[in-house]
C-alpha cells in the first residue's frame, strides 16, 4: 500500500473542516516505528487545535492517541518487532497524525498494549493517562493519606485521574453531575460533589491537591479548598494567570501541566491496567470517516469518558 486514508483540515474552523484525504504511507527512519492504527482517541485538545490552531497549522492531520500494531521498525529499534500491539501518544504537541491508517514516530513514544485492553480502550488511555500521571504523581506527589480534589471526575482526564489518585492511596473527592455520581464512585471516588447543585468551594476543605481539568475560574476558585503548602494543578494554560493571582500570599502552590510523551509514565499506566486498578471508559466509538461527528459530540461537554475513532 503506497497511500493511506487520513482525516485532514485545510483551514481552522468547526467540525465541518475535517475531511478525508489520501496521503503517502510514511516510512520509519532510524529509531522509529511504523504503526498501523487500529483506533485513535479524540481529545479536547484536538477540537481546540482544529478550531484555533496553536500547536498545529493547517493543512494537518489531528490526533495523538494511538493503539495499533507495529508494521515496520527503523534501524536501531530493539523494543518492538513487526506484529507487536502498542499504545502511545507520539510527538505531542507536535503533529503525529493519529487520525489515519498509519503513523510513524519514535519507538520510545510507545509501549506494548496491555492485554486487558482492546484497541479502542487502548487508544482511550495515553493522552488522558499521561496528563493525569504527570499532574498528580510527578507534579503533585500524590501519596497515601493525601486528600485530592478532581474536577470533572467523569470526564476523559478526570475519570482516569480519580483512579490514579485512588491507586496511590489518596482520599479522592470528585465533582460531577448527579447522573454520573454512581459511575464516579465506581472508579473509587470517596466523595462526589454535585457541582450543579452546590458550589464545590463551599463544601470542600483541607485538600492537599486540587486538579483542574476544566479551566476558566475553576483553578482560582479551588485555592481556598487547599491547605497551605498544598497545590492546585491545572491543565488549562490560559487560566494560569488567574490561578496564580488567586493563590498569591495564601501558601498554596500552583502548577500548569502540558503532558509530553513519556515511556516510563506509559509503563506505569499499563501496570495499573494489568493490576486491575485502572480502566478506560468509552462514551462513543465511531469509524474514522465520522471524525467530524466525534468532534461535534466532544464539544457538547456532556461525554462520559472518551470518544474513540476506529480505523479499518
N, C-alpha and C positions, 0 to 999 in steps of 0.2 A: 504493500500500500504506500503510495507516494504522497497522497493528500489525506487530510482528516477533516471531520466536521468540528466546528468551533462556534461559539456564540460571541460575536464581536459587537462593537459600537463605534460609530464614526464621529459621534458628537455627544456632548453632555445632554442630559435630559431625563425624561421619565422612563418607565419600563419599556415603552414602545421603541426606544432607540436600540434595543437589543435585537440582533438578527443573526441568522445562521450564515456562516461563510465556509469556504473551503480553504484550508491552509496546508502548507507542506508539513509532513510529519518531521518533527525536529530530530536531530541526531545528537547522541550524547558525546560530549567531549571528555577529556581526562577528568577523573573523579566524579563524573556524572552518571546518572541512570536515566534510561527512557522508561517511563511508566505508562502502561495502558490504563486509562482512567475507567473505573467501574462506577464510581459515584463521586460527586463533588458537593461539598457543603455550601450553603448560602448563608451569608452573614450580613449584619447591618453595615459593616464597612464596605461590602460590595455595593449596596444601594447608595451609600454616601459617595463613593468613588464614581459610580455611574452618573450621578446627578451633578456633583460638584467638582469632580476631578480631585486634585490633591496629590495622591500617591501616583496616579497614572494619568497619561494624556492620550486621548483618542487619536488614531484608532488603537484599540487594545482589546484584550480578552480578559475578563474578570475571573475571579475565583482563586482561592488559596488552599482550601481544604481538599485533600485528595485521599481516596482509597482505591487501590488498584493493584496491578500485577506488573512486576519488572519484566520488560521485554528485551532489554539490551543494556549492557554495562560498558562504561568507558574504561580507558586504561587506568589502572591503579585502584579500581574498586574491588574491595575484598569482603565487604559487609553483606553483599547481596549477589544473587545469581538469577538468571532468567527463570521465571516461574514463581519467584517469591512474592507473596502477598504483603503489601506495605501500606502504611498510612503516613501522612506528613502534611506540613504546612510550608511548602517550599517558597523560598525567596522573599517572603513577606517583609516589608510592604512593597517590594518591587514586583514587577509583573511575573506571575507564574503561569497564568492561562489555564486554570483548572477547569473552566467551562469548555472542555474539548475532549477529544478522544485520547490524546496523548499529552504528557508533559515531560520536559527534561529539566533536571535540577541536580544540585549536589547530592551525592548519596547520603551524606550525613544529615540531610534535612528530612530523612525518613527513618522509620523503624518497622520491624515486622508487625503486621497486623495481628492483634490478639485474636486467638482462635475463637474466643467467645463472641466476637463481633462479626456480623456480615458486613458487606461493603457499605451499604447505606449508613449503618450505625458507626462504622469506622470513619466514614467521611464527616460525620457529625462531631467528631471529637477534637481534632488537632487544634484549631484556632481557639475555640472556647476553652479547651482544656489547658493550653499553654497560657492563655490570658489569665485564667483563674490561678494556675500554679505559680506563675511568675509574680502575680499580685499578692496572693495570700501566703505562700510558702517562702518565696525568695525575698519579697519586699517587706511583708508584714510579720514574718516569722511566726505564723500561727502554730501553736503547740498545745499540748494537753492543758486544760483548765482555762484557756483563753475564751473570752466572750466575743463572738463575731456577729456583726450585723451584715447581712447580704441583701442588697436591694434587688427587686425583681427576681425573686428566688425561683420562679417558674420559667424564666427566660433562657435563652441559649447559654450565655455565660453563667447566669445565676444558678441554674439547676445543677451545673457541674460544680460551681463554687460551693454550694451547700454541701455536696457530697465530699469534696476535698477537705473542707473545714472539719466536717464530722469525722472523716478518716484520720485527721490529725489530732483528734481528741478534744476539739473545741465544743463549747456550748453555742449552738447556732440559732440565731434569730433571723428570720427572713420576712420580707414584705411580699405580699401577693394579694390579688383579688380573692374574694371569698370562694369563688368557684374553683380556685386552684389550691385551696388550703390542704385538702387531702393528698393531692399529688406532692406538694412541697414537704409535707410531713413524711410521706413515704420515702423521700430522699434522705431523711434523717434530721430535718429541722426540729429543734426542741420547742420553739415558739414561732408562730406565724402571725404577723400583724396585717390586718386588712387595711391597706392604705386608702381605700375608697371610703372607709367608714370613720377612721381616726387619723390624726396626724401622728406619724411614727415618732416625731420629735417630742411629742407629749407623753409617750408611753415607754420609750426605750431609754435606758440609762446605763452608765457604767460598763460600756463595751470597751474592749481593747482594740478592736479593729472594726471599722465601717468600710464596706466595699461598695462603691458607687458604680453601678453598671448602667445608669440611666442618663446622667448628665443634668443639664440645666442647673437648678439650685439645690439638687439633692445632696451633693457633697457638702456644700456650705451648711445646709440645714442639719447635716449629720454631726457636725462638730460638737454641739452640746451633748450628744449621746455618748461621746467618747471620753474616757478617763484621761487626765493629764498624763502625758507620756505615751498614750496610745496613738493610733494613726488612722487617717482617712485616706484610702487609696481610690483613685478614680481612673477609669479607662477612657474618659472623655476629655481630651486635652483642652477643649475650648472652655471648660468650666474650671480650669486650674486657677486662674487669677481670682475668681470669686471665692473659691475654696481657700486659697492662701490668705485672702483678706479676712475671711471669717475665722480662721484659725490663729491669726496673729495675736500673740500675747496670752493664749489660752493654755499653752503647754502641749497642745495636740499637734502631732506631726502630720505632714501631708506628702503624698507622692502621686505622680501620674505615670501610668504604665502603658507602653505600647509593646505588645508581645513581639518576640522575634523567634526565628527558627532555632530549635534547641533539642538536640538528640537526647540529652540527659533528662530533660523535662518530659519528653515523649515516652522515654523508657519508664519513668516514674508513673506516668498516667497508665501506660499499658500494664504495669504491675498491679495497680489498683483495680483495673478491669479484671485481670486474671484472678484476683483475690475476691472478686465479687463485691468490692467496695465502691465501684463507680460504674455507672451505666449512662448511656445517652438516650434521650427521649426524642422521637421523631414526631413532629407535628404533621408534616406533609412530605410525601415523596412524589416527585414529578419527573418526566423524561426531560432530557437536555433541551429539546426544542421548545419546552414550555418555561424557559428561564424568565421570560417577561412576566408570566403569571406568578412564578415564585417570588419575584420582586414585589409584585402587587400585594401578595399575601404578607410578605415580610413587613411592608410599610403600613399595614393595618395596626401593628403594635400589639396584636392580640394572640400571637402564636405561643404555644407551649412547647418548649424545647426547640428543635432545629428543623429547618426546611432543607431538603436534600434533592439534588438532581441525579438521576441515574443515566449512565452513558452506555449505549449498546456497543 
